[in-house]
Amino acid sequence: MTDIRQRLFISYAGPDRTWAEWVDQQLMQAGYQTELDKWDWRTGDDFVQKMNQALGQADAVVALFSKNYFAADRWTRVEWAAAVAGKGQLIPLEIEPLTDQEIPTILSGKLRKELHGLDKSAATTALLEAIHGAVRPTGQAPFPGDTEAPSDAEPDDYGPRLPSSVGIPEVWNVRRRNLDFSGREAELGQLRARLLSGRQAVVQALHGMGGIGKTQIALEYAHRFASQYDLVWWIDAEQANQLPVHYTELAKRLGIAKPEAGSEPNARALLQHLRTQHRWLLVLDNAEHPDQLEPWLPEGPGHILITSRNPDWRGIAHTADLDVFNRTDSLEYLKNSVPGITTEHAGLLAQDLGDLPLALAQVVGILRSGMTIDRYRQLLATSTARLLEESDVRDYPASLAATVDIAVNRLRDDGHLDAAALLSLGAFLGPEPIPITWLETARAELVTITTDPDDLMWPRSALQPLSRYGLARIDLETFQIHRLTQGILRTQIGSDQVAAIRRDVAAALAAVTPGDAESPSDWPTWSSFAAHVTTPHVLAAINDRAELRPTLLDATLFLLRTGQARGAYDFVTALQQAWSAELGPDHPDTLTSAQYLGHATAELGDLNGARVIIEDALARRRRVLGDDHPDTLQSGNDTSAILFRLGRYVESHRMDVDVLARRRRVLGENHPDTLQSSNSLAVSEHELGFYAEARRMKEDVLARRRHILGDGHPDTLASANSLASSEHALGFYTRARRIKEDVLARRRQILGDDHPDTLSTAIGLAATLRALNEHGESRSMVEDVLARRRRILGEDHPDTLEAAHSLAIILDDLTEYGGSRSMVEDVLVRRRRILGDDHPDTLETTHSLAAILHDLKEYAEARRMKEDVLARRRHILGVNHPNTLESANSLAVTLHEMRHHTLAIELLRPVLTQRRQILGEKHPDTLRTARNLAATLTAVGRVYEAQQLASQKPRKRRFGRKRR
């Protein structure tokens, strides 16, 4: 008996879906529970989450081995790796001949059952033997070798067939397969699932703009699933009145046409015939008129696949709105089609071309014929329409430029002039979705679009034709025109009309009120607005509009607050250059753009470059606006912040004190800017080693921000995170962990996993976990942060180096000295080059390397480095700074190992005294120094002193006692 509780996960590659369907059917008939994405996972399910859940619940993984299965970058690798790693038993089934060289080494030794080349009975037997011994199936599945049409009584007319080596049905007129087809696995899987969703005729319409690849998906579907049909017939359905003629051709092929009858009677005879047949597929390609097509749609147990630009198939067909390639598919296509292209270049091309399949196919042809990538990108920016006229893509009948021209001409010829005007306006906005409310709000200000004020359905009445002709994508409350369609249209409009359209663009954007750029609740609106104004051709049209300058500056602030430093830098650089030339460098708006340029430059890691910009803005604001103007004080705060990041803590602290005093006097105690300065001063106090005072100040700022801004505001979270750092420094690790975990959860939810603030909290939490000896979790967290920062910021960014340094320390804790040493040496070289020899972060890395050398028993070199760091820290930070005391403590430990006990004692006694005074008796660093001193005293025979030191109880602190 089969154990009906046994659950099997069927792992396969997309092109092998027919095999997966057949295996799934046989196993279910034999009493097994199965998990197969096509059947059991809804559209929109998180694929990775569902896969991991299925692997965790499965008793075994049934893997369908094929060449496709072992292709690079397929999820099947994750599935079989999990099975091999012990999450489940792996049952390999070979569905096409494979050599050992085509199978990964980790799997090549596993015995596998061969299903290919067998008839249906033998294949079923082999499958079930592989799963659970010699188990006979409880039912029969149709075999692709059967040539007779199955009768209505057979229960498996609708079930999957065992894929055959022949594949192509006898009644077939589909053109050759596109051998360059790639990607679209999700779309093909969803299409197959929908077509199998019912037993009567299932009509599925793929719709989308021209060049999106509708026909290519239909063509691939027809070839991939050919073995599951007895009849596959392809019809060009652009002219609906020609359908009877096409149907008559099929009727002749089936032998049911009457020569003396006309095309319409023969077409109706075909429709009647299909009612009684199973396993047929009709592809109606490029159908544009649903109402004319509907009377000619067959009924019966078959499938109808329609491709169309027109989305209006409601009530006639199940629809699938086809979008451009996802970026992964674009990269795969380009890398497969253009040998030697780098991932970076492929990504740039995919971005430039908006992931549009036809455009990608065109660029492949052009690059193969001898044009460089840089030259192509240059021409795409300057001569879009001309470049996109070039096409020798066999599987597309026209170039992208011609496709757009045909659609626009039809739009105008059919009298949709208001839609054409709206299309022109949309071409001068950005390529991202355009909120329809922008048009509704600015309607009265638009001069290039003539509308009837009484037309209550505008702009819907103008948008619908754009959707029907495949020129725009209409979603809930937005419409979108592809970037290449926009580029083609912009080149076809005269200069006089361009000027008017640009005025309308400015009017539409001026009517937008995005809200507070620093409030997460308003960020969705800002995201839409910023996506358009940062587009170069949009910015060029509006940067001279005085009414838009405040909003453009707020858009820059939004980009900065949401962690989009590169986008902010590019955008504000263009603003700053344009406004400096037009308004002068001392204009308040120019100075604000310079302020934000300094912020963006710093966030990108160029601290010295940022300092020059920030200090120049401060000098100009002092001269133009005065010392106490809020903008001048903001520049003062920015100057303090950049000095802090450059490690110049004393100068930063001095400026914080001055700016805070002025802001309190000018703005008041609870103004957000005053709280910003209060927080900055508290952070400076912390870095100067005054942890207790810093904590007191941070607690005050946090309480005020919670009251004024709310718990979830980014500034409130920054205060909480900063307070946790002070708790950690004071040795209250459990308390610090609790705060950091809460902040991390909130930042992930509000800011996202990749936001710089989120990653900063994660790296801080990892440090606290390390202090709590939870090295495994700490390591995992740091490795994740390091990978993200490398991807987002690059190898040399100060934040990336911070994460790499943190990982090196954890590796040292785990005694992985080789990996730790090589990593920290690399960080040290980079920090010296980027930050300088005396930057506190550079000194911290040097200190860490010396500690690793100590662990490797290279005491002489460790001593030399520690002495150098100690001298530098005394000079830069002061004798009693916690970091200086740590250097002295660490040097003493090395001297102890080198038997220089007297020198070690001379270092440790003042360190212990200072740590007791600054950190307290119970602080972990104080206790560690006490243990080190006791060990050194014992080593020289001063056992009694060591015992006295170890037995000392912490002295009670007396608070609030006044002298008489």
DRENPAFI-894997 format. One record per residue (C-alpha): x, y, z; residue in one letter. Coordinates in pm, whole numbers, padded with zeros to 5 digits, always signed. Example, Ala and Ser with C-alpha at 12.3 -4.5 7.8 and 13.67 -1.06 7.14 Angstrom:
# DRENPAFI-894997
+01230-00450+00780A
+01367-00106+00714S
***
This chain:
# DRENPAFI-894997
+00000+00000+00000M
+00114+00348-00075T
+00154+00577+00224D
-00102+00844+00137I
+00060+01080+00385R
+00382+01092+00186Q
+00425+01436+00029R
+00640+01488-00279L
+00780+01813-00415F
+00820+01802-00794I
+01122+02005-00903S
+01156+02089-01271Y
+01268+02354-01520A
+01005+02564-01697G
+01057+02418-02045P
+00991+02071-01899D
+00647+02158-01766R
+00470+01894-01974T
+00680+01626-01803W
+00603+01777-01463A
+00229+01771-01535E
+00242+01406-01639W
+00450+01299-01338V
+00218+01495-01109D
-00088+01317-01249Q
+00063+00971-01212Q
+00169+01033-00853L
-00168+01173-00749M
-00342+00872-00905Q
-00108+00648-00705A
-00217+00816-00382G
+00066+01060-00315Y
+00030+01422-00214Q
+00222+01649-00448T
+00343+02007-00453E
+00380+02160-00797L
+00391+02535-00845D
+00162+02539-01149K
-00118+02362-00965W
-00083+02468-00604D
+00060+02819-00602W
-00154+03120-00678R
-00037+03404-00900T
+00128+03661-00675G
+00257+03407-00424D
+00613+03472-00312D
+00799+03205-00509F
+01099+03167-00277V
+00882+03156+00034Q
+00648+02898-00118K
+00940+02690-00241M
+01110+02690+00099N
+00783+02602+00266Q
+00723+02316+00022A
+01076+02180+00069L
+01034+02193+00444G
+00708+01996+00430Q
+00807+01744+00161A
+00913+01389+00238D
+01109+01380-00086A
+01202+01594-00384V
+01126+01443-00724V
+01375+01606-00962A
+01324+01595-01340L
+01678+01593-01479F
+01730+01756-01819S
+01965+02000-01986K
+01725+02280-01898N
+01720+02164-01537Y
+02092+02228-01493F
+02102+02558-01678A
+02253+02848-01487A
+02040+03072-01266D
+01745+02837-01229R
+01566+02789-00898W
+01592+02415-00944T
+01950+02443-00818R
+01818+02568-00484V
+01568+02285-00470E
+01810+01999-00528W
+02079+02161-00315A
+01829+02171-00027A
+01740+01808-00082A
+02103+01697-00097V
+02176+01901+00216A
+01933+01684+00409G
+01602+01870+00390K
+01454+01577+00206G
+01525+01269-00004Q
+01617+01340-00366L
+01458+01114-00631I
+01621+01189-00969P
+01429+01109-01288L
+01604+01152-01623E
+01365+01282-01888I
+01620+01320-02167E
+01961+01159-02231P
+02236+01320-02019L
+02606+01259-01984T
+02781+01267-01648D
+02952+01589-01755Q
+02613+01760-01791E
+02518+01684-01431I
+02671+01868-01131P
+02932+01666-00947T
+02728+01665-00627I
+02449+01479-00812L
+02638+01271-01065S
+02682+00978-00827G
+02313+00939-00749K
+02130+00659-00927L
+01857+00795-01150R
+01563+00639-01331K
+01537+00699-01704E
+01189+00788-01827L
+01284+00904-02175H
+01246+00661-02463G
+00984+00448-02282L
+00623+00390-02379D
+00354+00511-02141K
+00320+00184-01951S
+00692+00138-01898A
+00738+00505-01805A
+00462+00484-01544T
+00611+00169-01397T
+00960+00320-01384A
+00829+00634-01218L
+00644+00454-00942L
+00927+00212-00880E
+01159+00506-00833A
+00920+00662-00585I
+00791+00373-00379H
+00874+00035-00525G
+00663-00160-00777A
+00336+00030-00745V
+00084+00010-01026R
-00099+00332-01123P
-00467+00345-01035T
-00563+00503-01369G
-00433+00564-01716Q
-00298+00883-01874A
-00324+00938-02250P
-00008+00865-02441F
+00116+01107-02709P
+00161+00822-02955G
-00216+00766-02965D
-00344+00886-03302T
-00715+00820-03261E
-00916+01093-03102A
-01024+00979-02755P
-01392+00928-02687S
-01595+01140-02450D
-01617+00845-02212A
-01247+00833-02141E
-01176+01001-01806P
-00833+01136-01898D
-00907+01336-02214D
-00812+01645-02020Y
-00518+01506-01828G
-00150+01556-01910P
+00014+01326-02160R
+00351+01165-02134L
+00562+01393-02354P
+00667+01215-02671S
+00974+01250-02883S
+00757+01340-03185V
+00583+01633-03021G
+00422+01800-03322I
+00057+01699-03382P
-00060+01590-03722E
-00279+01898-03772V
-00030+02184-03736W
+00051+02505-03922N
+00261+02695-03668V
+00578+02858-03796R
+00921+02754-03679R
+01019+02796-03316R
+01218+03104-03213N
+01548+02953-03101L
+01648+03282-02936D
+01344+03283-02708F
+01435+03315-02341S
+01274+03413-02015G
+00900+03448-01960R
+00885+03127-01755E
+00636+03274-01508A
+00410+03400-01786E
+00418+03066-01967L
+00341+02881-01646G
+00048+03107-01565Q
-00081+03080-01921L
-00071+02701-01908R
-00247+02696-01573A
-00526+02923-01696R
-00583+02720-02011L
-00616+02406-01800L
-00859+02572-01560S
-01178+02437-01723G
-01318+02155-01933R
-01508+02367-02182Q
-01340+02599-02429A
-01100+02823-02239V
-01028+03155-02407V
-00715+03335-02293Q
-00614+03679-02426A
-00258+03810-02396L
-00264+04186-02438H
+00000+04456-02426G
+00179+04722-02626M
+00350+04653-02957G
+00690+04490-02921G
+00611+04343-02581I
+00641+03985-02709G
+00281+03863-02715K
+00323+03665-03036T
+00655+03519-02919Q
+00498+03383-02601I
+00212+03231-02799A
+00461+03076-03040L
+00671+02931-02759E
+00360+02796-02587Y
+00246+02623-02905A
+00582+02450-02952H
+00645+02372-02585R
+00306+02207-02530F
+00256+02066-02880A
+00256+01708-02748S
-00051+01783-02537Q
-00266+01864-02842Y
-00396+01677-03146D
-00458+02000-03338L
-00276+02334-03325V
-00374+02600-03576W
-00234+02953-03605W
-00450+03231-03754I
-00364+03592-03832D
-00673+03754-03681A
-00598+04121-03743E
-00880+04134-03998Q
-01173+03979-03814A
-01383+03956-04132N
-01128+03710-04272Q
-01177+03457-03993L
-01425+03245-04197P
-01162+03213-04470V
-00898+03099-04222H
-01142+02858-04060Y
-01224+02711-04401T
-00854+02634-04453E
-00854+02440-04126L
-01178+02263-04223A
-01012+02151-04547K
-00714+02023-04352R
-00951+01817-04134L
-01144+01691-04436G
-01478+01836-04330I
-01504+02127-04577A
-01752+02115-04860K
-01603+02253-05184P
-01938+02379-05310E
-02011+02569-04988A
-01881+02916-04920G
-01634+03013-04651S
-01896+03103-04391E
-02083+02766-04401P
-01752+02580-04387N
-01640+02797-04096A
-01957+02715-03903R
-01908+02347-03982A
-01564+02375-03825L
-01707+02536-03511L
-01958+02251-03482Q
-01682+01994-03533H
-01464+02144-03259L
-01750+02114-03010R
-01704+01734-03018T
-01323+01720-03020Q
-01065+01728-02745H
-00707+01855-02730R
-00716+02138-02983W
-00553+02478-02968L
-00637+02781-03183L
-00404+03081-03175V
-00570+03402-03293L
-00276+03636-03335D
-00300+04016-03339N
-00676+04032-03288A
-00787+04391-03231E
-01170+04391-03237H
-01323+04177-02960P
-01682+04245-03064D
-01618+04126-03422Q
-01423+03822-03305L
-01664+03698-03040E
-01919+03532-03277P
-01641+03323-03429W
-01493+03182-03108L
-01527+02801-03096P
-01686+02614-02809E
-01597+02271-02679G
-01314+02113-02478P
-01025+02299-02636G
-00809+02607-02590H
-00812+02946-02764I
-00516+03177-02725L
-00556+03538-02840I
-00283+03801-02871T
-00390+04165-02890S
-00293+04521-02814R
-00652+04584-02708N
-00713+04508-02338P
-01093+04516-02363D
-01175+04143-02365W
-01397+04141-02057R
-01678+03892-02085G
-01513+03723-02383I
-01180+03591-02258A
-00967+03561-01948H
-00707+03833-01987T
-00337+03858-01901A
-00178+04203-01916D
+00167+04137-02053L
+00441+04369-01930D
+00800+04419-02040V
+01070+04172-01941F
+01173+04171-01580N
+01535+04276-01545R
+01655+03919-01488T
+01500+03806-01818D
+01652+04107-01998S
+01999+04027-01868L
+01962+03659-01956E
+01851+03741-02310Y
+02133+03988-02375L
+02404+03767-02224K
+02284+03467-02424N
+02257+03666-02747S
+02570+03885-02727V
+02871+03673-02627P
+03110+03856-02400G
+02876+04133-02288I
+02925+04216-01921T
+02644+04216-01668T
+02701+04588-01616E
+02668+04671-01986H
+02368+04441-02022A
+02204+04617-01727G
+02266+04961-01877L
+02116+04856-02211L
+01816+04697-02042A
+01760+05018-01846Q
+01794+05239-02152D
+01555+05021-02351L
+01301+04983-02075G
+01327+04600-02090D
+01112+04598-02405L
+01165+04264-02585P
+01150+04405-02941L
+01402+04678-02854A
+01631+04420-02696L
+01606+04205-03007A
+01692+04507-03224Q
+01995+04603-03016V
+02127+04248-03037V
+02119+04268-03417G
+02289+04607-03421I
+02564+04509-03176L
+02631+04190-03367R
+02675+04390-03686S
+02962+04598-03550G
+02844+04889-03333M
+02991+04943-02986T
+02769+04958-02681I
+02877+05311-02591D
+02803+05436-02943R
+02461+05268-02939Y
+02369+05427-02605R
+02482+05766-02731Q
+02267+05738-03044L
+01973+05611-02842L
+01985+05930-02635A
+02027+06168-02929T
+01861+05994-03227S
+01601+05764-03074T
+01358+05735-03364A
+01628+05698-03627R
+01804+05425-03436L
+01485+05234-03362L
+01398+05229-03732E
+01682+04980-03780E
+01559+04625-03752S
+01641+04290-03902D
+01469+04088-03631V
+01316+03790-03807R
+01049+03722-03550D
+00907+04075-03550Y
+00743+04205-03869P
+00835+04573-03816A
+01083+04789-03630S
+00980+04951-03307L
+00969+05296-03469A
+00744+05164-03745A
+00523+04989-03490T
+00470+05315-03303V
+00410+05512-03624D
+00144+05267-03741I
-00040+05284-03409A
-00028+05665-03391V
-00151+05703-03749N
-00442+05468-03680R
-00523+05666-03367L
-00546+05991-03566R
-00718+05836-03867D
-00990+05705-03640D
-01056+06058-03511G
-00906+06032-03163H
-00732+06371-03176L
-00775+06437-02803D
-00609+06103-02731A
-00322+06192-02967A
-00275+06524-02784A
-00270+06346-02449L
-00018+06100-02591L
+00210+06388-02691S
+00186+06539-02342L
+00265+06203-02185G
+00570+06169-02409A
+00724+06472-02237F
+00667+06335-01887L
+00874+06054-01741G
+00851+05685-01833P
+00706+05590-01494E
+00329+05564-01430P
+00155+05903-01455I
-00118+05965-01194P
-00445+06044-01368I
-00522+06294-01091T
-00246+06516-01232W
-00448+06558-01551L
-00774+06611-01364E
-00619+06876-01139T
-00438+07066-01415A
-00709+07027-01680R
-00798+07396-01695A
-00431+07496-01737E
-00350+07265-02029L
-00334+07451-02359V
-00232+07167-02592T
-00531+06950-02506I
-00870+07084-02610T
-01146+06921-02411T
-01514+06978-02361D
-01556+07119-02009P
-01881+06925-01985D
-01714+06593-02067D
-01736+06427-01728L
-01552+06118-01854M
-01229+06298-01946W
-00949+06190-01933P
-01092+05836-01948R
-01237+05909-02292S
-00888+06001-02417A
-00699+05726-02237L
-00907+05435-02361Q
-00800+05471-02727P
-00435+05487-02618L
-00481+05156-02439S
-00674+05001-02728R
-00397+05083-02977Y
-00122+04959-02743G
+00030+05303-02697L
-00023+05328-02322A
-00075+05097-02030R
-00374+05185-01811I
-00370+05073-01448D
-00565+05179-01142L
-00544+05561-01132E
-00234+05575-01355T
-00131+05543-01717F
+00214+05476-01858Q
+00387+05524-02192I
+00699+05320-02258H
+01021+05522-02259R
+01105+05425-02619L
+00759+05515-02742T
+00808+05849-02568Q
+01145+05898-02733G
+01007+05825-03080I
+00714+06061-03029L
+00930+06348-02901R
+01139+06346-03218T
+00827+06376-03435Q
+00686+06694-03277I
+00769+07041-03411G
+00958+07296-03202S
+00658+07533-03159D
+00442+07251-03030Q
+00725+07128-02807V
+00737+07465-02628A
+00363+07453-02562A
+00375+07094-02440I
+00660+07176-02202R
+00449+07457-02056R
+00172+07206-02002D
+00413+06966-01836V
+00517+07242-01596A
+00151+07327-01530A
+00067+06964-01455A
+00360+06925-01217L
+00294+07260-01048A
-00056+07142-00964A
+00082+06844-00769V
+00098+06876-00388T
+00309+06579-00273P
+00312+06671+00098G
+00595+06653+00351D
+00913+06517+00192A
+01032+06390+00531E
+00713+06206+00625S
+00692+05838+00527P
+00316+05867+00489S
+00370+06108+00199D
+00654+05916+00036W
+00437+05722-00212P
+00321+06053-00364T
+00674+06189-00360W
+00804+05873-00523S
+00572+05923-00820S
+00654+06294-00848F
+01031+06244-00816A
+01030+05968-01076A
+00912+06223-01333H
+01102+06539-01239V
+01433+06350-01223T
+01393+06236-01584T
+01644+06448-01781P
+01406+06571-02054H
+01145+06663-01791V
+01396+06847-01575L
+01524+07038-01877A
+01170+07157-01941A
+01095+07278-01587I
+01418+07381-01412N
+01363+07746-01505D
+01011+07757-01358R
+01026+07968-01042A
+00701+07824-00905E
+00848+07473-00914L
+01181+07546-00746R
+01064+07480-00386P
+00903+07151-00489T
+01213+07043-00682L
+01425+07109-00374L
+01183+06906-00163D
+01210+06626-00421A
+01585+06626-00360T
+01523+06605+00015L
+01286+06314-00042F
+01552+06127-00239L
+01804+06185+00039L
+01570+06079+00318R
+01473+05761+00135T
+01834+05657+00082G
+01856+05735-00291Q
+02187+05919-00271A
+02296+05860-00630R
+01964+05980-00770G
+01971+06282-00538A
+02327+06366-00644Y
+02252+06353-01017D
+01930+06550-00979F
+02059+06826-00753V
+02379+06861-00955T
+02167+06952-01256A
+01961+07194-01047L
+02265+07357-00892Q
+02437+07410-01225Q
+02125+07550-01393A
+02034+07781-01106W
+02392+07903-01054S
+02394+08018-01415A
+02042+08162-01410E
+02007+08299-01055L
+02365+08330-00937G
+02554+08127-00675P
+02424+08337-00382D
+02052+08301-00455H
+01874+08125-00164P
+01748+07844-00390D
+02095+07793-00538T
+02240+07775-00186L
+01978+07520-00080T
+02065+07310-00383S
+02431+07336-00280A
+02333+07225+00071Q
+02168+06913-00064Y
+02454+06853-00305L
+02684+06842-00003G
+02456+06591+00166H
+02444+06366-00140A
+02820+06387-00192T
+02878+06278+00168A
+02628+05992+00140E
+02815+05865-00164L
+03133+05848+00046G
+03325+06152-00081D
+03364+06320+00259L
+03635+06567+00162N
+03445+06672-00149G
+03133+06720+00060A
+03321+06935+00310R
+03426+07182+00039V
+03066+07220-00083I
+02917+07248+00266I
+03168+07500+00398E
+03125+07715+00086D
+02746+07719+00137A
+02798+07816+00503L
+03025+08107+00413A
+02784+08236+00149R
+02481+08206+00377R
+02658+08389+00658R
+02741+08670+00419R
+02404+08684+00242V
+02157+08585+00516L
+02337+08650+00843G
+02466+08424+01121D
+02129+08349+01281D
+01919+08282+00973H
+01769+07928+00989P
+01934+07838+00658D
+02273+07954+00788T
+02225+07747+01103L
+02140+07444+00889Q
+02468+07491+00704S
+02640+07517+01042G
+02483+07186+01144N
+02591+07032+00813D
+02948+07154+00865T
+02954+06999+01211S
+02822+06672+01067A
+03085+06649+00794I
+03365+06733+01040L
+03232+06455+01261F
+03239+06204+00975R
+03595+06313+00900L
+03689+06224+01258G
+03739+06583+01373R
+03529+06541+01685Y
+03652+06841+01884V
+03581+07087+01602E
+03247+06923+01538S
+03156+06946+01906H
+03249+07315+01922R
+03025+07394+01627M
+02738+07185+01766D
+02743+07388+02087V
+02725+07716+01896D
+02451+07608+01652V
+02240+07459+01931L
+02255+07779+02136A
+02151+07987+01836R
+01869+07752+01736R
+01731+07748+02089R
+01724+08127+02089R
+01590+08170+01733V
+01360+07870+01690L
+01277+07747+02038G
+01354+07436+02240E
+01119+07196+02061N
+01166+07300+01698H
+01272+07000+01484P
+01589+07186+01382D
+01678+07249+01746T
+01625+06882+01824L
+01852+06799+01530Q
+02128+07006+01689S
+02061+06859+02033S
+02097+06511+01889N
+02414+06610+01701S
+02569+06748+02019L
+02477+06432+02209A
+02647+06219+01943V
+02956+06438+01966S
+02959+06395+02344E
+02940+06021+02291H
+03232+06011+02049E
+03439+06225+02284L
+03386+05957+02548G
+03127+06126+02767F
+02884+05835+02751Y
+02669+05915+03056A
+02608+06276+02955E
+02544+06169+02597A
+02284+05920+02716R
+02107+06185+02924R
+02089+06420+02628M
+01973+06148+02391K
+01694+06042+02626E
+01570+06401+02631D
+01577+06436+02252V
+01404+06099+02208L
+01122+06196+02444A
+01070+06527+02263R
+01076+06370+01917R
+00830+06102+02021R
+00593+06372+02146H
+00630+06603+01847I
+00697+06368+01552L
+00561+06032+01668G
+00722+05695+01736D
+00761+05595+01371G
+00914+05913+01231H
+01264+05855+01088P
+01411+06121+01320D
+01257+05951+01623T
+01401+05619+01514L
+01741+05785+01467A
+01726+05910+01827S
+01630+05567+01958A
+01911+05404+01763N
+02156+05663+01893S
+02042+05605+02251L
+02098+05232+02207A
+02460+05306+02108S
+02513+05486+02437S
+02352+05200+02630E
+02593+04964+02456H
+02893+05185+02533A
+02791+05194+02900L
+02779+04814+02907G
+02402+04770+02919F
+02401+04522+02633Y
+02063+04361+02695T
+01892+04700+02707R
+02077+04809+02393A
+01973+04491+02214R
+01607+04543+02295R
+01609+04899+02161I
+01806+04809+01847K
+01582+04515+01762E
+01276+04740+01787D
+01437+05012+01574V
+01554+04759+01316L
+01205+04614+01279A
+01054+04961+01238R
+01319+05079+00994R
+01279+04769+00781R
+00906+04831+00766Q
+00922+05206+00704I
+01249+05254+00515L
+01313+04913+00360G
+01586+04653+00401D
+01845+04837+00191D
+01810+05186+00337H
+02137+05316+00487P
+01970+05376+00825D
+01834+05020+00831T
+02177+04880+00755L
+02334+05105+01019S
+02097+04968+01283T
+02169+04612+01171A
+02545+04661+01203I
+02496+04815+01547G
+02275+04528+01659L
+02537+04282+01536A
+02796+04455+01757A
+02569+04416+02058T
+02503+04051+01977L
+02880+04000+01961R
+02917+04162+02304A
+02655+03913+02429L
+02866+03628+02280N
+02601+03544+02019E
+02863+03525+01748H
+02669+03311+01501G
+02375+03549+01472E
+02609+03846+01475S
+02811+03701+01188R
+02506+03629+00975S
+02378+03981+01024M
+02710+04145+00938V
+02759+03927+00630E
+02415+04033+00505D
+02490+04402+00565V
+02829+04371+00395L
+02678+04209+00087A
+02411+04479+00061R
+02655+04767+00111R
+02895+04626-00146R
+02610+04602-00395R
+02463+04945-00323I
+02765+05157-00225L
+03070+04983-00365G
+03382+04837-00206E
+03543+05167-00099D
+03250+05343+00065H
+03316+05416+00435P
+03000+05228+00533D
+03109+04921+00337T
+03448+04933+00508L
+03272+04956+00846E
+03082+04634+00771A
+03395+04457+00644A
+03582+04561+00958H
+03298+04432+01178S
+03305+04096+01002L
+03682+04071+01044A
+03645+04121+01421I
+03381+03848+01444I
+03600+03609+01246L
+03879+03679+01495D
+03642+03599+01783D
+03563+03269+01610L
+03940+03196+01578T
+03924+03219+01199E
+04244+03417+01210Y
+04347+03377+00845G
+04024+03516+00705G
+04010+03783+00971S
+04364+03903+00906R
+04332+03924+00528S
+04002+04111+00555M
+04121+04365+00811V
+04444+04424+00619E
+04237+04507+00311D
+04014+04742+00510V
+04318+04914+00658L
+04471+04982+00317V
+04143+05128+00192R
+04076+05338+00502R
+04426+05485+00496R
+04377+05581+00132R
+04026+05718+00173I
+04016+05859+00527L
+04382+05913+00614G
+04618+05758+00869D
+04482+05951+01169D
+04109+05911+01114H
+03952+05736+01417P
+03816+05460+01190D
+04164+05400+01046T
+04308+05382+01396L
+04034+05139+01498E
+04126+04913+01205T
+04496+04933+01290T
+04408+04844+01648H
+04205+04544+01527S
+04487+04420+01305L
+04728+04445+01596A
+04488+04242+01809A
+04471+03972+01541I
+04850+03963+01519L
+04854+03919+01895H
+04616+03623+01864D
+04853+03480+01602L
+05137+03523+01855K
+05317+03776+01638E
+05377+03982+01950Y
+05658+04207+01830A
+05462+04343+01532E
+05145+04361+01740A
+05333+04570+02002R
+05472+04806+01740R
+05130+04871+01590M
+04960+04910+01926K
+05219+05161+02044E
+05166+05362+01728D
+04787+05359+01767V
+04815+05456+02135L
+05036+05753+02056A
+04804+05873+01780R
+04492+05831+01992R
+04645+06021+02283R
+04723+06305+02046H
+04391+06307+01859I
+04135+06191+02115L
+04303+06267+02446G
+04464+06058+02719V
+04139+05960+02890N
+03921+05887+02586H
+03768+05537+02608P
+03936+05437+02281N
+04273+05557+02409T
+04223+05358+02728L
+04136+05053+02518E
+04461+05094+02325S
+04660+05114+02649A
+04482+04808+02789N
+04545+04613+02468S
+04912+04711+02456L
+04951+04596+02817A
+04811+04254+02727V
+05074+04216+02455T
+05350+04336+02688L
+05233+04076+02941H
+05269+03800+02681E
+05617+03931+02599M
+05699+03915+02976R
+05740+04292+03003H
+05529+04282+03316H
+05646+04604+03472T
+05558+04803+03163L
+05220+04630+03150A
+05145+04719+03514I
+05243+05081+03454E
+04989+05097+03172L
+04709+04908+03341L
+04693+05095+03674R
+04593+05436+03526P
+04363+05265+03276V
+04179+05092+03559L
+04151+05415+03753T
+04014+05606+03456Q
+03772+05332+03353R
+03632+05314+03704R
+03579+05689+03696Q
+03438+05715+03342I
+03257+05384+03292L
+03196+05262+03646G
+03310+04963+03850E
+03081+04710+03684K
+03138+04803+03322H
+03271+04505+03122P
+03573+04706+03008D
+03655+04801+03368T
+03627+04441+03485L
+03842+04325+03194R
+04118+04571+03284T
+04100+04459+03648A
+04142+04097+03543R
+04435+04187+03318N
+04608+04376+03599L
+04548+04092+03844A
+04696+03840+03600A
+05006+04054+03545T
+05054+04109+03920L
+05028+03736+03977T
+05287+03674+03704A
+05545+03881+03896V
+05463+03718+04230G
+05248+03996+04372R
+04973+03751+04449V
+04834+03936+04749Y
+04781+04256+04544E
+04614+04053+04274A
+04384+03885+04526Q
+04298+04219+04681Q
+04215+04355+04336L
+03995+04059+04256A
+03811+04078+04589S
+03737+04451+04580Q
+03368+04523+04584K
+03235+04806+04374P
+03215+05121+04575R
+02868+05258+04625K
+02785+05566+04430R
+02631+05841+04633R
+02400+06063+04440F
+02251+06392+04554G
+02459+06433+04873R
+02540+06794+04938K
+02837+06932+05123R
+02757+07140+05419R
***
